[in-house]
Amino acid sequence: METLMSHNPSHRSSLCSFHYLRRDSIISHFLLISTSIFLVILSCLVFLDAFGVFQLHPLLRLGYLSFSSMPKQSAVVEEGCDYSNGRWVYDEDYQGLHYKEDCPFLDPGFRCQQNGRKDLDYQKWRWQPFGCDLP
């Protein structure tokens, strides 16, 4: 009986198609899971960026986009702007105010260079209120 099944063409065909379907289902499951993981990570990054917890600008530097190629918005202060509602944004062109660490009102924890920080990138951050621009 076993020899009859092995010589039966329909039986061999069903075994081959089962193997083919199994391989396709594994590939489709892998693509589904990897796409789902990618979308969850991307959603988390966008959510954290929206609330100012995480900044996407270092990630944008890795790809084709960069902050230097993004168009600048006009610096217009609108009346009724809520300056307390916004987030910190990294601006490569921001000159900032002159930062002196010998100010008596500056908390020792914010004296970056005195605490050993060598770079000045922290001076490129500026406050950006939602819905309006600062001059």
Secondary structure by P-SEA (a helix, b strand, c coil): caaaaaacaaaaaaaaaaaaaaaaaaaaaaaaaaaaaaaaaaaaaaaaaaaccccaaaaaaacccccccccccccccccccccccbbbbbbcccccccccccccccccccccccccccccccccbbbbccccccc
